[in-house]
């Protein structure tokens, strides 16, 4: 089971129109809970594959490195 049993938006320009944006508060909770099970999907448009390393982008968003 992933964090909050929810799929968060991994779109680089997410403005939370999808209601799934990973907020700073949720990032802090993930770090506090030492949780590494986060589900991501592109709900607000996909990044350009030529200019974005998707895995690095998702890892950076989740606060894990």
N, C-alpha and C positions, 0 to 999 in steps of 0.2 A: 504494500500500500504506500502511496506517495504522500508527501506533506499535504495535509488538509484534504486528502483524497480529491485533489483538484489539478487540472492541467492549466498551467500559467502561460501567458503569452510571451513568446521569445522574439517577437518582431522588434527590430531595432527602433522603430519610430512609433511604438505603441503609445496611444494617448488615452488608453483605458476605455475606448469605445466598446471593447469586447467584454469588459468587466473582469479581465483575467490578468491584469498587470501585476508584476511582482513589485511590491512597495518596499520602501526602506524598513518599515516595521516588520514585514514578513521576513526580510533578509536577516534582521536582528534576531528574530525568533528562531530561524533556521540555525544560526550560529549558536545561540543559547542552548537549543535542544540537541545540537551536534547532529542534525538530521541531514543526510545526504541523498535522500530519495525525493527528488523533485521532478515532476512531469512538465515538459514544455512542448508547445506547439505554436505554429504561426497562425494567429488569428487576425492580425492587422497588416498583412502583407509580408512577403518573404524578402530577406536581404539579397543583395546582388552576390551571387556565388563567386564572382570574379574578385570581389574586394573584401569578402568577409570569411573568416575561418569560423564556421558555425559552432564547432565544439568549443573553441576558445571563447566565443561570444557568450554561449550559454553558461560556461563555467564561471566567467566573470560576472554575469548577472546574478548567479546564485550565491556569490560571495565565496565560493570555493576555488582554490587555486592549487 
